Each structure stands twice: as C-alpha cells, then as structure tokens.
Amino acid sequence: MNSSAATPGARVHIIDAIRGLAILGILFANIQSWSGYKYILLQSIEALPLYHLDALFLQLNSWLVDGKFYAIFSMLFGAGFGLQYMKNQSNQAPFIRKYRRRIGFLLMFGILHALLWSGDILTLYALLAFVLVLLRNLDYEKLLPVALLLLCAFAVPQMAMLILAEPPGPIPTLAHKTYSDLSPQSISDAFGSGTWSEVLSVNLHNLYWRWRDFLPNGRISRVLGLFVLGFYLARSGFFVSRIYERKLLLAFLLLGLAATGAAQHTGTNITKWAFSPGDVLMKMVLVAGQVLLALGYMSILAQVFSLKFGQTLLFPLTLIGRMAFTSYLMQSVIGITVFYGIGLGYWGTMGLAQLWLLVLVTYSAQVIFAAGWLHFFKQGPVEWLWACLTEGRLKSNRRVAAATTAD
C-alpha cells in the first residue's frame, strides 16, 4: 500500500480512542511507582490488604500492561507526526519550523515534569522527535525496515557487553524495584514522609538511574523505532483501513501472546544485561510481543469502533484521547498528591487490587472532567497552553455557540 492510501488532513477519530486507552494503560503501569508499591520491602509486602490477589495482578500486569501501552503511545506520537506531515507535504518549510518549536516546548514541559516525577516520558519523546523530523523524507518503502532495525538495535550493546565485559554482580532483591546504591527503605522514607527537598533529591536519584538504564533496555532506540513505525502506519493508511481487518487482528493477538508467553516462561527481563546469546534473543522476542499486542489492542478498539454503537461505547476513551497531554500530567499530580508524604501520605499502604480499583476511579474522574471541560473549550488546558506557546500568541479556546438564524 502506498502513501496515498491515507487521506491527508482528515481527522482519524479512532486514534483519539486509542490514545485514551493508552493513557489508561500508562496509569495502570505508573501507579505502582507513585503508590510506593515497587519499593515496599518484600518481607513487609504480605501485610498489605488483599495481598493474596497480588500474584494474579502481577501476572495480569506482565501479560497485558507492561510495555504495551507505552508502545501504543509512542506509535501514536509517530502517527500524529505522519498525519501532519502528509497534510503539509507540499509546503514543508513552515510546517517543520512550527513543529520544531512545538517539540521544543514539549521538551520544556518534559524537563519540568521529570523534576516532579522521574518516570516522565515527555523529555525523551521531545528529544527523539527532533530525530524523527530528520527522517521525514525517507523513501516510504524504507520506513518499516528502519523501524524494525531500531526496535532490535538494543541487541547490539547487549551482545557487546556479553562478549567484552564481565557480567554485573547480582543486586539483592529487597523489593520489586531495587537500586544498587540506595535502599528501598530510604526511597520510601523520602517519598512517604520526607520534605519537599528530600523528595526532590531522591527523585533526581531515580531520574539518573532511569536514564542510565536506557542503555541496557534500549529504550532510546526502541522509542524511536516505535515513532518510525507509527509514521509508517499513518502514511500507509493503516488507521483508516487495515486496522479494521479481523485477520490482521487475529495475527497480532496470536503472535503477540505467543511471544509474550515465551518471554514469561524464560523469565526474560529487558532491563538487565544479558547473561547468554539466548537471553538476547528472548529479549527481542519480548519486544516483539509488546509491539504485536499493542497493535492487537489498537485493532480490537477498531473492531468496537466499527460497530453500530461503537463510537458511543468508546466515547469516554475518545474524551481522554483529545486531552491526552492534560490527562497524562494530571495523573502525576494526582498520584503524588494521594501517596506522597507531602500530600495525603498513603505511600505503601495499598496492594495491587486496591491500586487497580483506584486506577478505574481516577480514570473515571478524568473522563468526567474531560467531558465538562470540552463542553466549553476546544482543547484541554495543557494542549491550549502548548498551542499558544507554539504560536507565540494567546489563542481563543472558548467554544462559541452556533449562531441561529431567525425565520
């Protein structure tokens, strides 16, 4: 299929619903960090409410959540650029200047957000968006192989470390997330009951390790690969045609589940350096499973979207998708306010069953907020601010009631 398959300038409404789903999945993933669950000492975690359900929810997280929704979000970022690129392909210069200003301000938002919470993805997205722009005129046929190459590029440093360096010594597993230089208890003390300065200090520590871990886990090349894959999908017309094909959906799900199951069976962990060539291979299988299931999730939504009442059923997701930037940042504020000691102080008090329930409550509240906001305004508050900064002027965001003509 060639690039003419997609309709330049047309709004692809299914993308809003998919983006809303991605925001929900990211909330499921991130709440384990905000709540302190990852840092609770394993010897103490059994005292949490409904702990007997934690094993189930950990399995659900590994199979259905981990890596899948950030993959969707990343592909949609690339697809968003692709749709804009096609709309402005005949007049690139002003579009690219404006787009670079836009991602420059995204970088500003990301840095500020990272100071608040180390799990920020906006900073990396903005930096890699500058690279994506450089690939805009790459021959269409080359986009898919480039994306696949980038998705697998993390295997190169993995193999190099396996051949050239001694394997790192094991770190005692004291909690679900353990650093080599700072105990889980120290992190819990800072976030759970510390002052603003203590929270900032430990957050910067975690931020340093997050970016350091990008080398073994290949997050930089993988995110860029997902950007390019999304760019390819947008240009191929995937979101207006092939996403609705049931045979393709079945292939995504079966292959994705098989790859994920194989990685689960071998205990593959992409965040650590490989201990054998076979482990490097299984890490690649794990990534393949994440991407294929992400595509499967998008295709499932497309099937629902195509039903008679599908758009109504997915309307809550669509609302969040239209305010994804606002919703993403709002989740960080809610998580810190509820769990940190500088907020309500519920750090380390909830098991996974409670956290998953809280995710649904939080997301529902965000849907209600988005519905109310978009009734009166065209864009979410952060989306509007971002647009104003990009344009260099204040823009009206208020919805104007349609004028009526008297008989």
C-alpha positions as CSV (number, residue, x, y, z in Angstrom):
1,M,0.0,0.0,0.0
2,N,1.4,3.4,-0.9
3,S,1.3,6.7,1.0
4,S,-1.7,7.8,-1.0
5,A,-3.8,5.3,0.9
6,A,-4.2,7.8,3.8
7,T,-6.3,10.9,3.4
8,P,-4.1,13.9,4.1
9,G,-5.7,16.3,6.6
10,A,-8.5,14.1,7.6
11,R,-9.0,13.5,11.3
12,V,-8.8,9.9,12.1
13,H,-11.2,9.6,15.0
14,I,-10.2,6.1,16.1
15,I,-6.8,7.5,17.0
16,D,-8.4,9.6,19.8
17,A,-10.0,6.4,21.3
18,I,-6.7,4.5,21.0
19,R,-4.8,7.4,22.7
20,G,-7.4,7.4,25.5
21,L,-6.8,3.6,26.0
22,A,-3.0,4.2,26.1
23,I,-3.4,6.8,28.9
24,L,-5.4,4.3,30.9
25,G,-2.7,1.6,30.5
26,I,0.0,4.1,31.4
27,L,-1.9,4.9,34.6
28,F,-2.0,1.1,35.4
29,A,1.8,1.0,34.9
30,N,2.8,4.2,36.8
31,I,0.6,3.8,39.9
32,Q,2.9,1.1,41.2
33,S,5.7,3.7,41.5
34,W,3.6,6.6,42.8
35,S,2.0,4.4,45.4
36,G,5.3,3.1,46.7
37,Y,4.3,-0.5,45.9
38,K,7.5,-1.1,44.0
39,Y,9.6,0.0,47.0
40,I,7.9,-1.9,49.8
41,L,10.3,-4.4,51.3
42,L,9.3,-7.9,50.2
43,Q,9.4,-9.0,53.8
44,S,6.7,-6.4,54.6
45,I,4.6,-6.6,51.5
46,E,2.5,-9.5,52.7
47,A,0.9,-7.3,55.3
48,L,-0.8,-5.2,52.6
49,P,-4.6,-5.5,52.2
50,L,-5.7,-8.3,49.8
51,Y,-2.2,-9.4,49.3
52,H,-3.4,-12.9,48.3
53,L,-4.5,-11.3,45.0
54,D,-1.2,-9.6,44.2
55,A,0.2,-12.6,42.3
56,L,-2.8,-12.5,40.0
57,F,-2.4,-8.8,39.3
58,L,1.3,-9.1,38.8
59,Q,0.6,-11.7,36.1
60,L,-2.0,-9.5,34.5
61,N,0.4,-6.6,34.5
62,S,3.2,-8.7,32.9
63,W,1.0,-10.2,30.2
64,L,-1.4,-7.3,29.4
65,V,0.2,-4.0,30.6
66,D,3.9,-3.9,30.8
67,G,5.4,-2.3,27.7
68,K,2.2,-2.5,25.7
69,F,0.7,0.9,26.4
70,Y,3.8,2.9,26.1
71,A,4.3,1.2,22.8
72,I,0.8,2.4,21.7
73,F,1.5,5.9,22.9
74,S,4.8,6.0,21.1
75,M,3.4,4.7,17.8
76,L,0.6,7.3,18.0
77,F,3.2,10.0,18.5
78,G,4.8,9.0,15.3
79,A,1.4,8.6,13.6
80,G,0.5,12.1,14.7
81,F,3.6,13.5,13.0
82,G,2.8,11.4,10.0
83,L,-0.7,12.8,9.6
84,Q,0.6,16.4,9.9
85,Y,3.4,15.6,7.5
86,M,1.0,14.4,4.8
87,K,-1.2,17.4,5.3
88,N,1.8,19.8,4.8
89,Q,4.0,17.7,2.5
90,S,3.8,20.2,-0.4
91,N,4.8,23.1,1.9
92,Q,7.2,21.6,4.4
93,A,9.4,24.5,5.4
94,P,6.9,26.5,7.6
95,F,5.4,23.2,8.9
96,I,8.8,21.9,10.1
97,R,9.7,25.3,11.7
98,K,6.5,25.3,13.6
99,Y,6.8,21.6,14.5
100,R,10.3,22.1,15.9
101,R,9.0,25.0,18.0
102,R,6.3,22.7,19.2
103,I,8.6,19.9,20.3
104,G,10.9,22.5,21.8
105,F,8.2,23.5,24.2
106,L,7.3,19.8,24.7
107,L,10.9,19.4,25.9
108,M,10.4,22.2,28.4
109,F,7.2,20.5,29.8
110,G,9.1,17.2,30.0
111,I,12.0,18.6,32.0
112,L,9.6,20.3,34.4
113,H,7.6,17.1,34.7
114,A,10.8,15.0,35.2
115,L,11.7,17.2,38.2
116,L,8.4,16.3,39.7
117,W,8.5,12.6,38.8
118,S,11.4,10.5,37.4
119,G,9.1,8.3,35.2
120,D,8.5,11.2,32.8
121,I,8.4,10.2,29.1
122,L,7.9,13.7,27.6
123,T,11.6,14.6,27.7
124,L,12.7,11.5,25.7
125,Y,9.8,12.0,23.3
126,A,10.8,15.6,22.6
127,L,14.4,14.7,22.0
128,L,13.6,11.8,19.7
129,A,11.0,13.9,17.8
130,F,13.9,16.1,16.6
131,V,15.4,12.9,15.1
132,L,12.1,11.8,13.6
133,V,11.8,15.1,11.8
134,L,15.1,14.3,10.0
135,L,13.6,11.1,8.7
136,R,10.5,12.7,7.2
137,N,11.6,12.4,3.6
138,L,12.9,8.9,3.8
139,D,11.6,6.7,1.0
140,Y,8.3,5.3,2.1
141,E,9.3,1.7,1.4
142,K,12.3,2.1,3.8
143,L,10.3,3.2,6.9
144,L,9.2,-0.2,8.0
145,P,12.7,-1.9,7.8
146,V,14.2,1.2,9.6
147,A,11.6,0.9,12.3
148,L,12.3,-2.8,12.8
149,L,16.0,-2.2,12.8
150,L,15.7,0.4,15.5
151,L,13.4,-1.8,17.6
152,C,16.1,-4.5,17.5
153,A,19.1,-2.2,17.9
154,F,19.3,-2.7,21.7
155,A,20.6,-6.2,21.0
156,V,24.0,-4.7,19.8
157,P,25.1,-3.3,23.1
158,Q,23.7,-6.3,24.9
159,M,25.9,-8.6,22.8
160,A,28.9,-6.3,23.1
161,M,28.6,-6.4,26.9
162,L,28.2,-10.1,26.8
163,I,31.4,-10.5,24.8
164,L,33.6,-7.8,26.2
165,A,32.6,-7.2,29.8
166,E,32.2,-9.2,32.9
167,P,28.6,-9.8,33.9
168,P,27.5,-7.4,36.6
169,G,27.1,-8.9,40.1
170,P,23.6,-9.6,41.3
171,I,21.8,-7.0,43.3
172,P,19.9,-8.4,46.3
173,T,16.2,-8.2,45.5
174,L,14.8,-6.4,48.6
175,A,11.7,-5.0,46.8
176,H,10.2,-5.2,43.3
177,K,12.4,-2.2,42.4
178,T,15.9,-2.2,44.0
179,Y,18.8,0.1,43.3
180,S,22.4,-0.8,43.9
181,D,23.2,2.5,45.8
182,L,20.0,3.3,47.7
183,S,17.8,1.0,49.7
184,P,14.1,0.7,49.1
185,Q,13.5,1.9,52.7
186,S,15.5,5.1,52.0
187,I,13.3,5.8,49.0
188,S,10.1,5.1,51.0
189,D,11.3,7.4,53.8
190,A,11.8,10.2,51.4
191,F,8.6,9.9,49.3
192,G,6.4,8.6,52.1
193,S,7.3,11.1,54.8
194,G,10.0,13.4,53.6
195,T,10.1,17.1,52.9
196,W,10.0,18.7,49.5
197,S,13.8,18.8,49.4
198,E,14.1,15.2,50.3
199,V,11.5,14.2,47.7
200,L,13.4,16.2,45.0
201,S,16.7,14.7,46.0
202,V,15.5,11.1,45.7
203,N,13.5,11.9,42.6
204,L,16.7,13.1,40.9
205,H,18.5,9.9,42.0
206,N,15.7,7.9,40.4
207,L,15.8,10.0,37.3
208,Y,19.6,9.5,36.9
209,W,19.1,5.7,37.1
210,R,16.2,5.7,34.7
211,W,18.3,7.4,32.0
212,R,21.3,5.2,32.9
213,D,19.1,2.1,32.4
214,F,18.2,3.3,28.9
215,L,21.5,1.6,27.7
216,P,20.7,-2.0,28.7
217,N,17.0,-1.8,27.9
218,G,17.4,0.1,24.6
219,R,14.6,2.5,25.4
220,I,16.0,5.3,23.2
221,S,16.3,3.2,20.0
222,R,13.1,1.3,20.7
223,V,11.0,4.5,21.2
224,L,12.5,6.0,18.0
225,G,11.6,2.7,16.3
226,L,8.0,3.0,17.5
227,F,7.9,6.6,16.3
228,V,9.0,5.5,12.8
229,L,6.6,2.5,12.9
230,G,3.7,4.9,13.7
231,F,4.9,7.3,11.0
232,Y,4.8,4.3,8.6
233,L,1.4,3.2,9.7
234,A,-0.1,6.7,9.2
235,R,1.4,7.0,5.7
236,S,0.2,3.5,4.8
237,G,-3.4,4.3,5.7
238,F,-3.4,1.7,8.4
239,F,-5.6,3.7,10.7
240,V,-8.3,4.2,8.1
241,S,-8.3,0.7,6.5
242,R,-6.1,-2.2,7.7
243,I,-6.7,-1.6,11.4
244,Y,-10.3,-2.9,10.8
245,E,-9.2,-6.2,9.2
246,R,-10.0,-9.2,11.5
247,K,-7.4,-11.5,10.1
248,L,-4.7,-8.9,10.9
249,L,-6.2,-8.6,14.4
250,L,-6.0,-12.3,14.9
251,A,-2.4,-12.5,13.7
252,F,-1.4,-9.6,16.1
253,L,-3.0,-11.3,19.1
254,L,-1.8,-14.8,18.5
255,L,1.8,-13.9,17.7
256,G,1.8,-11.3,20.4
257,L,0.6,-13.7,23.1
258,A,2.9,-16.4,21.9
259,A,5.9,-14.1,22.1
260,T,4.9,-12.8,25.4
261,G,4.3,-16.3,26.8
262,A,7.7,-17.4,25.6
263,A,9.4,-14.4,27.3
264,Q,7.3,-15.0,30.5
265,H,8.3,-18.7,30.6
266,T,12.0,-17.9,30.4
267,G,11.8,-15.0,32.9
268,T,13.2,-12.6,30.4
269,N,13.9,-9.1,31.7
270,I,14.8,-6.4,29.2
271,T,16.0,-4.0,31.9
272,K,19.1,-6.2,32.7
273,W,22.2,-7.1,30.8
274,A,22.0,-10.4,29.0
275,F,23.7,-13.5,30.5
276,S,23.8,-15.5,27.2
277,P,23.1,-15.1,23.5
278,G,19.9,-17.0,24.1
279,D,18.8,-14.3,26.6
280,V,19.5,-11.6,24.0
281,L,17.2,-13.5,21.6
282,M,14.5,-13.8,24.2
283,K,14.7,-10.0,24.9
284,M,14.0,-9.4,21.2
285,V,11.1,-11.9,21.4
286,L,9.8,-9.9,24.4
287,V,9.9,-6.6,22.5
288,A,8.1,-8.3,19.5
289,G,5.4,-9.4,21.9
290,Q,4.9,-5.9,23.3
291,V,4.6,-4.4,19.8
292,L,2.3,-7.0,18.4
293,L,0.0,-6.9,21.4
294,A,0.0,-3.1,21.2
295,L,-1.1,-3.4,17.6
296,G,-3.7,-6.0,18.6
297,Y,-5.1,-3.7,21.3
298,M,-5.5,-0.9,18.7
299,S,-7.2,-3.4,16.3
300,I,-9.6,-4.5,19.0
301,L,-10.7,-0.9,19.6
302,A,-11.1,-0.5,15.8
303,Q,-13.5,-3.5,15.8
304,V,-15.5,-2.0,18.5
305,F,-15.4,1.4,16.8
306,S,-16.9,-0.1,13.6
307,L,-19.9,-1.4,15.4
308,K,-23.3,0.4,15.3
309,F,-22.8,1.8,18.8
310,G,-19.1,1.5,18.9
311,Q,-18.3,5.2,18.8
312,T,-20.7,5.7,21.7
313,L,-19.1,2.9,23.7
314,L,-15.6,4.3,23.2
315,F,-16.6,7.9,23.8
316,P,-15.0,8.1,27.3
317,L,-11.7,6.9,25.8
318,T,-12.1,9.5,23.0
319,L,-12.6,12.3,25.5
320,I,-9.3,11.4,27.3
321,G,-7.6,11.0,23.9
322,R,-8.5,14.5,23.0
323,M,-7.0,15.7,26.2
324,A,-4.1,13.2,26.5
325,F,-1.4,15.7,27.4
326,T,-3.5,17.2,30.2
327,S,-4.6,13.8,31.4
328,Y,-1.1,12.4,31.5
329,L,0.3,15.3,33.6
330,M,-2.8,15.3,35.8
331,Q,-2.2,11.7,36.7
332,S,1.2,12.5,38.0
333,V,-0.2,15.3,40.1
334,I,-3.0,13.0,41.5
335,G,-0.5,10.2,42.2
336,I,1.9,12.5,44.1
337,T,-1.0,14.2,46.0
338,V,-2.6,11.0,47.1
339,F,0.5,8.9,48.0
340,Y,3.5,11.1,48.9
341,G,4.1,12.4,52.4
342,I,3.9,16.0,51.0
343,G,0.4,15.1,50.1
344,L,-2.2,12.8,51.7
345,G,0.5,10.3,52.7
346,Y,-0.9,6.9,51.5
347,W,2.5,5.7,50.4
348,G,3.0,2.0,50.7
349,T,-0.5,1.3,52.1
350,M,-2.2,-0.4,49.2
351,G,-2.0,-3.7,47.5
352,L,-2.4,-4.2,43.8
353,A,-6.1,-5.0,43.9
354,Q,-6.8,-1.6,45.6
355,L,-4.4,0.1,43.2
356,W,-6.2,-1.3,40.2
357,L,-9.5,-0.2,41.6
358,L,-8.1,3.3,42.3
359,V,-7.0,3.4,38.7
360,L,-10.5,2.9,37.5
361,V,-11.9,5.5,39.9
362,T,-9.2,8.0,38.9
363,Y,-9.7,7.4,35.2
364,S,-13.5,7.8,35.5
365,A,-13.0,11.1,37.3
366,Q,-10.7,12.2,34.5
367,V,-13.4,11.3,31.9
368,I,-16.0,13.4,33.8
369,F,-13.5,16.3,33.9
370,A,-12.7,16.0,30.2
371,A,-16.4,15.9,29.3
372,G,-17.1,19.0,31.3
373,W,-14.0,20.9,30.0
374,L,-14.5,20.0,26.3
375,H,-18.2,21.1,26.6
376,F,-17.0,24.7,27.0
377,F,-13.5,24.6,25.4
378,K,-11.9,23.3,22.2
379,Q,-8.7,21.9,23.8
380,G,-7.6,20.7,27.1
381,P,-5.8,23.3,29.3
382,V,-2.3,22.0,28.7
383,E,-3.0,21.4,25.0
384,W,-4.2,25.0,24.7
385,L,-1.1,26.4,26.6
386,W,1.2,24.3,24.3
387,A,-0.6,25.7,21.2
388,C,-0.3,29.3,22.5
389,L,3.4,28.8,23.2
390,T,4.0,27.3,19.8
391,E,2.1,30.1,18.0
392,G,3.6,32.8,20.2
393,R,0.3,34.4,21.0
394,L,-2.8,33.8,23.0
395,K,-5.5,31.8,21.2
396,S,-9.2,31.7,22.0
397,N,-10.1,28.3,23.4
398,R,-13.7,29.0,24.2
399,R,-16.4,27.2,22.2
400,V,-18.7,29.6,20.5
401,A,-22.3,28.5,20.3
402,A,-23.5,28.2,16.7
403,A,-25.4,31.3,15.6
404,T,-29.1,30.7,14.9
405,T,-31.0,32.5,12.1
406,A,-34.5,33.7,12.8
407,D,-37.2,32.7,10.3
